[in-house]
Every structure is written in structure tokens, then in C-alpha cells.
Amino acid sequence: MTANRLRQAYSLIKRHNLNCLIVNRLSNIRYLSGYSGSNGLLVLAPPRAYFLTDFRYTVQARKEVKNCQVIIAERDLFGELAKLPCFQKKAKVGIESAYLTVKTFNKIKELIPKANLVPVEDIVESIAVIKDNSEINKFKKAAKITDLVFEEILSQVKPGVKEKDIALEMLYRMVKKGADGPSFNFIIASGQRSSMPHGAASDKKFKKGDLITFDFGCFYQGYPSDVTRTIVLGKATARQKKIYDIVLRAQIAAVEAACPGIAAREVDKIARDIIIREGYGDYFGHGLGHGLGLDEVHSCPVLSSRSTDMLKPGNVVTIEPGIYIPNWGGVRIEDDVVITGKGHKILTKLPKELIEL
């Protein structure tokens, strides 16, 4: 698997007229080499690849890293660059400009003065955005864990229970079911707090009549889930049902439209137009969704009104419209969706009809 990814990366390096590429973003290093530790550096010099780490990760690197020469260096990995044969002569060297500080950039220039450093973007990401079957199976497993945990946790959502307590219980159950850990800090926002799209779980206690937004997910072998459901604690009011129905229709329409070849901004527009027609456009202020990737819960493609991305087979994305009304509450519904050769498949399987506890 890593051999194929490296071959694709080598091809892109040559296409960019580069001799080498220094990869310092850890998620990109993991994608290309298999390494999951916290200190590493990857140098691609086709047809060879060098992986650098320090003594603490000796055993881990030799177990995880594939198709790369493993070099155990000092903790300052950049200091080892000058020793590599690919930097002993003049070379055009790509650097991941989005993930490198100015300080480190200047340091590299000093360490390998013969290199012509060229800022590049998205070389690894352009490969990683298309998931293979083994990756999609891990997304499915992460989604299954979150689905099961949500179904289990509903019996504990009662008046007087704190948002934070439910968040902790959900995390515990995810890890018990095989998750690496949470894919982000869970959003559990009840009552008027549900009008906060990123209302992290707080000490607030649930009250009867609350709208409660649950936005949660986990990593499974590095691959995330990200799902949102909104419920009512008690009998829903007419207004709560109305807002929920609008968001649900927008979400279903967008999911149904998701297919290869469609512009991401068009999928956003389909959901947004439904909400606008109902008079709530001013209360849907974020993009429709985002890509999911290895070790990251926000990646390409981006589904928003400004996106220039096109959906392709192998993309895994979230679709999550919402309406957020200050001093009242909010509703969001979100699923994880994989784009297939002919359409899409929904990875998250939780029911979407309004739950009244």
C-alpha cells in the first residue's frame, strides 16, 4: 500500500520538476510510510525515500515504516538533512509550505545550502484525497463505533445530567469498542447553547424541552468518523419540529446529490437553497461539509459556496447543514458519505427522524 503511494508521490515530484520533497506534516508522513509516532521527517528522493526519527521511536519505526530507509537521528531531525546523499549536490527541493515555519525554512537553507527550496502545496494531499478500499473499511469501522455509542448513550440523557458527563461516557464507550480516541472535542450543546455550532460540552445540565445537538466522532486506526444528531428532551414543540424538518430536507437533498463529477459548491447550494427558501438562510453560516482524512477530521474536498473542488470517487466527506437561532437553539444533522464510481454510500447509519426522549 505504501509502495503504491510512494510511486504516485514520485510521479508528482517529477511533474513539479523537483529532485526531492521534504515531508514534515505528520499525517502525510503516516500516509506515505505507515509511521504513527509524533516525531518524524520524510525525504522523498526518487527512487528512494528516507525516514528520520529519534531514539524514542526506534522500535516503532522499524515495525511501522515500509519502503523507506529508516535513520535514527538526534531529536532535531532537520539537522540530519545535510548527511543525506540527495543533498550533497545541487537539487531542486520541494517543501510543504503550509506546514513549515519561517524559522525552520531558514534553518533548512543553512543546513543544505546547495538546495533550491521550492514551496509546494498538496502534493501528498492530492493523492490522499482518493481513498482506497482498505481506508474506506476503516472509515466504516469508525462510523459503526460512533453509531453504536450514540444508540447506547440515549438512555442516559435525562434532565439534570451534565453535557460533560455524557461526553465522557461517550468517549469511554468508544475506546472500549476499539477506537483510538476522539476525532475532536465533542460538541454537546443543549437548550439555547445548541445555537452555537461549536458549543463544546459544558457543565450545563439538560432540561426538559431542550434541543440537544450531539456532534461526535472517533479515530479508528487513524481514520475518523464525524456525525451529528439533534434530539429533543421531551415532547418537541411545533417550532422545533419545523426547524428540524427544514434541516432534514436540506441534508437529505444534499446527500442524494453527492456523486462523482459534481462541484462541491453545487452540493452546498442544494442544501442552502432549501434553507433560504424557508427564510432561515441567515442562520446557516458555515459550509455544508468537509473531507475526512488520515489523522485529520477536516481535509479536502471542501463543500462550501466558495469551494473550487469537484467530488471524485474515493472522496469521503461530511454533509452537515444546520440552522442556529440565537437565544432559542439550533439543529444540525450530519452524515459521513463516501463518493463511489456511480454515486455515494452513507457510512453513518443512525436514523434521522427526530428523536423525542
N, C-alpha and C positions, 0 to 999 in steps of 0.2 A: 504493500500500500504506500509506504513512504517512498519507495523507489519510483513509483509512477508519479508521485507528486514532485519529487526532485527533478525528474525528467521534464515535467511541464515547466518547472521554475527555470531550469537551464535554458529551455527554449525561449522563454520570455526575457531572460538576461541577454541572450544573443540578439533578440529582436530589438532590445533597447540599446544595442551597440555597447554593452558593458562587458568587462572582463570578469568582474566579481560582484557579489552582492553581500553586504554585511546585514544580517538579520538580528535585530536586538529585541523585537517585540516578542514576549514570551509565548503568546498564543500562536504566533506564526512559527516560532521555533518548534513548538509541540506539534503543530500540523505537519511540518516537513520532516521532523526527526523522531517524534514519539516521546521526547523528553517532557516531563511534567513538573520538574523542580522549579525553584524560584531564582536561580542564578545560572544563566547560560548565555552563550553567544554562538551564533551560527554564521559561518562564512561559506558561501557558495562560490566555487571557482571551477566551473565546468571543465572536465567531467568529475571533479572531486568536491567533497563537502567536508568541512572541518567543524566539529562541535567542541566548544570550550566550556568548561565549568571548573569549580574548585573542589578541594579535597572532600568537603562535606557530602558531595554528591557522586563520589567515585563509583560506589556500588550501584546506585540508582541509574547513573548514566550508562554504565556498561550493560545494565539489564534492559533499559528502555530504548536507548538510541540505536537506530537502524540506518545502515547505508551511509554512515559518516565516520570519519576518523575522530575518535574521542581523545581530547587533550585535557589533562588535568593541570590547571594553571594556578596562579595566585588568585585571590578573590577579585582583584582588579583585572578582569578578563581582557579589557581593551589593551592593557599593557603587553599582552602576548601577541598582538597582531603582527608586529614587525618580524616575528620569528617565522611566520608562515611563508612558504616558498612563493605564493602568489603575490606577495607584496615586496619581493626582493627586486622587482623591476618596475618600470613604468606601467601603470594599469589604470583603466577607467573603472572606478569602483562606485557602485550604487549604494546609497544609504537610505534607510527608512525615515524620510524627513519628518513624518508625522509623529514619530516616537523617539526622536533623538534630540537632546537638549543642545543649545548652542555651545555650552561648556564642553560636552562630550564631542561634539563636532570638531571644535578647535583642537581638542586633545588628539583625536584621530589624525588630523592633519599633521600634527607634530610627530606622532609615532610612525606614520608611514608617509613621509614627505614625497615619495615618488608617485603617490596615488593622486589621481584627479577625481575628487569626490563629487558625485553627481546625485543630487536629491531626487528620489523617485517615490512614487506612491502606488499602492495597490497591486504590486507585482504578485505577492503571495495571496492577497485578498481576492484577486480576480480568479484564482484557482479555487480557493477555499469556499467561495460563494456557491459553487455547484457541489452539492453533497452526493456521495456515493451511497450504495445500499447499506454498507456497514454503519455509516454515520446516521442514516435515517432510522435504522433499527435502534440506535442509542437514543435518538430523539423520541422514538415511540416509547421506550422504556421509561425515560424521564417523565413523559406525559402520563403514562399509566400510573406512576407513583403519585403524581400530584392529583390525579383523578381519584384514586383510592383514598388518599388522605382527606380530601375535601368531603367525600361522602361520609367518612368516619367522624369527622370533626363536627358536623352539623348538630349532632345530638348534644354537644357541649355548649352550643351557642344559646345562652339564656340571659334574661335580664339580670344585671348585677355582675356579670362576668366581664373582666377587663379584656380589651383588644390585645394587649401584650400577652396575656395568659394563653389566648387562643393561638397567637403567633408562635409562642414557644412550644406548645403542644404539637402544632403542625410540623415544625422543624424536627422535633424529636421523632415523630412518626415517619417522616420522610427518610431520615437517616436509618431508622430501623428497617425500612423497606429496601435499603440498598443505595440510597442517594449519597453522592459525595458530600453534599451540603446544599445550602440555599443558593439559588442563582442570582438573588438580590435580596435586599431587606424587604420583608413582606409588607405590603400595603393592606392594612385592615382599618378601614375608616367607617365609622358609624354615625348615624344621625346627620347633623349639619356638616360634620367632618367629611362625609362622603362626597361633598362638593370639591374636595381637594384631590386632584388627580394622583398626587404622590403623597397622600396622607399616611405616613408610616404609623404602624401600630403604636398606640399610646396607652396611658393609664385610664383612659375614658372607659366607663362601664356601659355595656349595652343597655338600652332601654326599649320597652315595648313600643312598637311603631317605627323603630329605626330602620332606615335603609342601611344596609351594611355592604360595603364593597370589599371583596377579598381578591387581591392581586398577588399571586404567589407562584413559586416555581422552584425547581431543584436542578442540580447538575447530576448527570449520570455518566460516569467515565468521561467527563469533560463537556458533555453535550446538555444544553439547558432545555427546560420547559418554562413557559410563561403563560399563565392562564388567569382570567378574571371572571368572577361571577358576582352578581349583586343580588342580595336577597332582602326580604322584609321580615323583621322580627315581630310577628303578629299578623293581623289582617291588613292587607295593603289598602291604601286609600285610592280613590279614583285618580288623583293626580299621579301617585306613584305608579299605578298601572299604566297610565297614559305615557309617561316618560319612558318607562321600561319598554313598552311596546314599540315606541319610535326607535329606540336604540337597537332593539332586537331586529326590527325590519331592516335597519341600515346595516347591521352586522351580517345578517343572512344574505342580503343582496350583494355585499362586497365579497363575501366568501364564494358565492356562486359565480361571480365574475372572474375570480382569480384563475388564470390559465397562462400557459406559455405564450409570449408574444404581446401581451397587453402591457401598456405603460402603467407603471406603479401609480402615477398621479391620476390615471383614469379610474383605478380601483378606489382610490381615496375619494374621487369626485362622486362616484356612485353612492357611497355611504353618506358623504357630506350633503349631497343634494336632497336626500330624503330628510335629513335633519333640518336643513334650511327651509324646505317647503313647509315643514311643520312649525316654523317660527322660532327654532332654537339654534340657529347657526352661530349666534354669538356665544353660545355656551359649549361649543365644541372647538376648543382652541389648540388642540395638538394634532399631530399627524395620525393617520389611520393605523400605522403599524411599522414594523421594522424587521430586519432579518435576524436570525439566530445563528450563532456560530460556535466553534470550539472555544471554550473558556470565556465566552462573552455572550451576554444576553441582548446586546444591541450591536448589530452589524449591518452590512448591506445585504439585500437592497432595502432602500428606504421607501415607505409608502406614505407620501405626503403630497400636498398640492404643488410643491416646488421640486419634487423629485424628477431626475432625468433617467432613472433606472427603468429597465424593462424586465418583466418577470420571465424567468427561464426554467426549464426542467431542472430539478435538483435544488432550487431555492427553498429554504424553509423560512417562513415569515409569520408574524403575528398579524391578526386583524382585530382591531380593538376600538371601535367608535365609542364615544361617551357624551353625555350631557351633564354639565355641572352647574348647578344654580346656587349662588351664594346665599347663605342663611336659610337654605332649605335642604339641599342634599344633591346627590348625583348618582348616576347609573353608568356603568361600563360593562361591556361583555367582550370577552377576548378568547380567541382560539389560536392554536398553532396549526399552520397549514403548510403542507409540502406541495410544491408545484410539480406535476408529473408531465409526461410527454403529451398527454391529451387534455389535461385539466388540473385537478387537485385532489388531495386527500386530507381530511381533517384528522390531526393526530390526537387532539384533546377530545375526549368523548363525553364529557359531562353534559347532562340535559341543560337546555337553555330557557325553558319556560320558567316564569317567575316562581320562586320558592317562597312560600309564606310559612314561617315556623311558628 
